[in-house]
Amino acid sequence: MSKQSTQQTTAASPISPYTGEWDLEKAAHLLRRTVLGPSLKEIKTAQKAGLKATLDLLLKEAPIPSPPVKYRNDYDEYIQLGQTWVNSSYRGDNRYRGQSLKGWYYNNMMRVDQTNIQERMCFFWLNYFAISGPITDHRAMYRQLRLYQEMAVGNFRTMIQRITVEPRMLFCLDGHTNDSKNPNENYARELMELFTLGKGEQVAEGDYTNYTEQDVAALARALTGWRNKDFLYSDDNIPVESYFDSATHDTGDKQLSHRLGNKVIRNGGSNEYKQVIDILFSYKATALNFCKRLYRYFVYYEIDSDVLAHVIHPLADTLISNNFEIKPVLYQLLGSQHFYEKSTRGAIIKNPHDYLCSLLRPLGEFWHETKTLNLQRRYELGDQYANYCSELQLEFLEPPTISGWKAYYDSPQYYRHWLSPALMQSRDKIAIDNLLDEDYHIKGDRIDLNYYGYITSLTDPYDLNKVVDETILVFLPRPISTSQRNLLINKITRGADISEWKWQVTKYIQNPGVDTYARPVDDRLRDFFKTLVGFAEFQLQ
Amino acid sequence: MKRRNFLQTAAAFSIPALVPITGIRASSSRFTSMIAPESDRILVIVHLFGGNDGLNTVIPLDQYSGLSAVRKSIMIEEKKTVKLNDTLALHPQMGDMRNLFTDGRLGIIQSVGYPNQNRSHFRSTDIYTSGSAADEFVTSGWMGRYLDTQYAGYPVGYPSSDKPHPPAVSIGDVAHPTCEGPEINFSQTVLDPDNVRTLAMSNSLMSDDKYGDELAFIRTTMRQTNSYNDVIKEAADRGRNAVTYRYRDENLYPKNSTNPLGEQLKKVARMISGGLQSKVYTVYMNGFDTHAGQVFESNTATGTHAQLLSDVSRAISDFQNDLKAQGLEERVLGLTFSEFGRRIRPNASFGTDHGSAGPMFLFGSCINNPVTGDNVQINKDVSQSDGVPMQFDFRDVYGSILVDWFNVRTTQVKSLLYDDFKYLPLTNKCNEQASADTDESTEDGWTIGQPYPGSDPRDILIAVDSPGSNRLRYSLFDGRGRLVLANEIGVDGKGDHKLFTRPSRLPSGTYVLRLATDSGAALTREVSFN
């Protein structure tokens, strides 16, 4: 272990606990990076509760969302409406399971009844393992998502153990065909290169500093024998499970290279993969690699030598000393001086999930609309979000490569990969022409955002300056220019004196749902939000 | 009449007359380095994603005994193919491209690939778009690196009054990785030039930190989106299509659907016609990953692949005819690529799995050779996992396009692509001049005359004036683009030199002679042996 890394958490160290002022801006920063699209109420609660209590809340193990269900009557004739399909065979017509899964995933993301890191971590894992590929069925995809939800803030070693024999991963990286006669190196390679040690500099033919080609071949042999049950789209009740087939397992000794201490892996049968993982976890490179991934996801893409020495190394030490529990690492990172440094506050370009959630969730999404409480509409709405994200180049169950989305690894652009001229225009169109449009429809039902609910949730809705400032706090990462602020105010006043607002909004609040008072204010707020989401700043968090 | 690239500096060069030579028909081509830097030449890159099955696209007619031994279940009956010549044919659905071929507007480069073929779609796409070796990881695109030499400092300061148009245009949502530069992708993404969206700009509060860097990036993207959208919209409004782009062949499924490639090329033609000065356009077509149902069992001339190739053939032909009708064809060169070819032997699902090399198409009226390279040899002993072996490295194709189409010096091509770059005479037809009777001077101070025969007509001589003692390298290519002779001669000042003696193994015909100086200037000549 390097000496540098043990000199941690002195008072001046960037990873030492944050001791500065805990104001609304800091609370909003923490929530924007952990919850998708925090509301004013959440931000205020976090500020009042303090950093420690907020971290407790965010990192608490949240209940696992109930599984996706059959949401329309015209398919899956062997399942009741409202009942889940995740354990049901593919008997009958199952054409809506894909949409059900997507709708479910996005509705979990959009839920407004808990302040927790679960969904943020779920996508972290989706990107971390980046499983894709055509050999799958919906139940296997659900199983994978459920694993990510369960393990959101779980143990990293346990996660690697479970993913190694997870059916969808076995398909994705050919583990299911890896056998003693014909070892397939695909998973063994990625396990080291991406999931644990990380590929170091190539210093000689086949030697990547942290491991060598010899280790790839040896690990491939050690991982032989895992098979998937014949469940794919099966009409029979074959569970989505993998199993160990000792007949195809290579029982010989596997000699590792000097990079892995010249160790020998002896036959461990169905537990041999755990031996493999223990060896990989005995090197700090694994913890460092993981903590870099966390850092790029939560803080900023650039990791310079200072950050490496004074942030990543201490985090890796924490991970190791806590037996690879992730929570203590997140506590340390999200509660550190470094996390609240001004330079990186607001410096992440939103991915499509954040873009949608940060627009909708602070406005309560559409949960107030009784039309969206209808089971089918709710799923269709969630599915619509999936379509938007796919248009914005994020297909959550089909990452582009096993390395995940370029935003999180591809230098030098990183997060900038989420934006191009066409994608900027698509974002603008989805936000302004669709979601914020007064004529927004979901399958023939018109739905609208709850501006009334938003206005009445503000600290002082009668003072337009405060309305604007509080809205900036919620929706934008930093204060904006005076001219931008004036633009926003003008969208409300439309040239009238600012004092008009007080009278207008009083009537608005007193007469909910009465068109005479509601329409003028709703229309102005709609314009106001259309302007706000058009700011370059809204792309950042 | 050949197209001439206008040269502001042309008057500076002496153009002495040469006595016509018997026995050799010599015509010179321009020093490629003399093409005007503001050349209006355009490259259209067609990405056929999924890995196109080259063997059912460009069919080697002389290999049917091998094909029927190893490819029977998906092979196309010879009589159904569209013949190009005695030994080569196209897929039955590619009649339109055959017409281009007959017309000299389509070139085929056989078996393009790279050593140690990677068979992952994504990785191999990365290799093809970055122009890297199989074991190299390069984040920029080959075209992006070239554009970086033309748009210094981009995106800062662009669009400018000098260069008001986007360097490249990618049709669709995603800036094509081919155009990825060291800093930013050089392509403006265009979904629909008629329906561009203006993004509202406001005055931001900038700050000198990481937040400020990202904010500046977003603002640049927004500003460029708007400025470039304006010129794109203008060009589209001004431009037109002179032909009707056809829908998918009505005999193919699904009925009445648009041709996905044709729709994109139609937009490209309109923007070019309207005067958009972007140097590169990328279009993208998916679906070539034909693991299953590539052909229908009952009729191998039909199936998914037939539909894909029909779309490609119609689209490229309509595009080419559009350009021709508008007098634009000599400005536009097209190139297709796919991340790999497929295996020689089919799988059990009437499809093919990921393979190795495959053909590339060039289209436009400046193509040198109808066919570059030899037919794939189909050996009956190929294994299930064998793909088509490569004859040409894709980087030599790219590099030769840079040399002939964009006037990039060979030394620079080596740094943009790879050190082992080997020039192929693919697209320099339009670089030739109307008059063959010129000496030419290079910017490094050489004057080089026309090759002519010596007293022994097999000897080929040339007049050279070099600045001091130097070496002149030559390479001779046959009509199929194969290098048949290469060496160098020493030259010192002004004089006539023997380049080489025609080897008896070289048959009569037209050859391309490429001459390169020590400091990297190069030019090509045509030599005909009787």
Contacts between the chains, C-beta under 8 A, distances in Angstrom:
chain1	res1	chain2	res2	distance
A	300	B	210	6.2
A	302	B	210	7.5
A	342	B	209	6.6
A	342	B	211	7.8
A	343	B	209	3.9
A	343	B	210	4.8
A	343	B	211	6.7
A	344	B	209	7.9
A	344	B	210	5.1
A	344	B	211	7.1
A	345	B	211	6.4
A	346	B	211	4.4
A	346	B	214	7.9
A	347	B	209	7.6
A	347	B	210	4.1
A	347	B	211	4.5
A	347	B	213	7.3
A	347	B	214	5.1
A	348	B	214	7.6
A	349	B	214	5.9
A	349	B	217	8.0
A	349	B	218	7.1
A	391	B	173	7.2
A	393	B	173	6.6
A	393	B	174	6.5
A	400	B	122	6.5
A	401	B	122	4.4
A	401	B	123	7.7
A	410	B	139	6.3
A	411	B	139	6.5
A	412	B	139	7.6
A	412	B	182	7.7
A	412	B	183	7.3
A	413	B	184	7.3
A	415	B	214	7.2
A	416	B	184	7.5
A	416	B	214	7.7
A	416	B	217	5.8
A	419	B	217	7.9
A	419	B	218	6.6
A	419	B	221	5.6
A	420	B	173	7.4
A	420	B	174	6.6
A	420	B	175	4.6
A	420	B	185	6.7
A	420	B	189	4.8
A	420	B	221	7.3
A	421	B	175	7.8
A	421	B	188	5.1
A	421	B	189	5.0
A	421	B	190	7.8
A	421	B	221	6.4
A	421	B	224	6.5
A	421	B	225	4.0
A	421	B	228	6.8
A	421	B	229	7.4
A	422	B	170	7.9
A	422	B	172	7.0
A	422	B	173	4.7
A	422	B	174	7.3
A	422	B	175	7.8
A	422	B	189	3.2
A	422	B	190	6.8
A	422	B	191	5.5
A	423	B	173	6.2
A	423	B	174	7.8
A	423	B	189	7.2
A	424	B	199	6.2
A	424	B	218	8.0
A	424	B	221	5.8
A	424	B	222	6.2
A	424	B	225	5.5
A	425	B	191	7.6
A	425	B	196	7.2
A	425	B	197	4.1
A	425	B	199	7.0
A	425	B	225	6.5
A	426	B	173	6.7
A	428	B	197	6.0
A	428	B	199	5.8
A	429	B	197	6.2
A	477	B	211	7.1
A	478	B	205	7.4
A	478	B	207	7.7
A	478	B	211	6.5
A	479	B	205	6.6
A	480	B	204	7.1
A	480	B	205	5.7
A	481	B	202	7.5
A	481	B	203	5.1
A	481	B	204	6.0
A	481	B	205	4.2
A	483	B	202	6.6
A	483	B	203	4.7
A	484	B	202	4.8
A	484	B	203	6.5
A	484	B	204	7.0
A	484	B	205	7.6
A	487	B	202	6.0
A	531	B	200	7.0
A	534	B	199	6.8
A	534	B	200	4.3
A	534	B	202	7.9
A	535	B	202	6.0
A	535	B	204	7.5
A	536	B	202	7.9
A	536	B	204	5.9
A	536	B	215	5.9
A	536	B	218	4.2
A	536	B	219	4.9
A	536	B	222	6.0
A	537	B	204	6.6
A	537	B	215	6.6
A	539	B	218	5.1
A	540	B	211	6.9
A	540	B	214	6.0
A	540	B	215	6.5
A	540	B	218	7.2
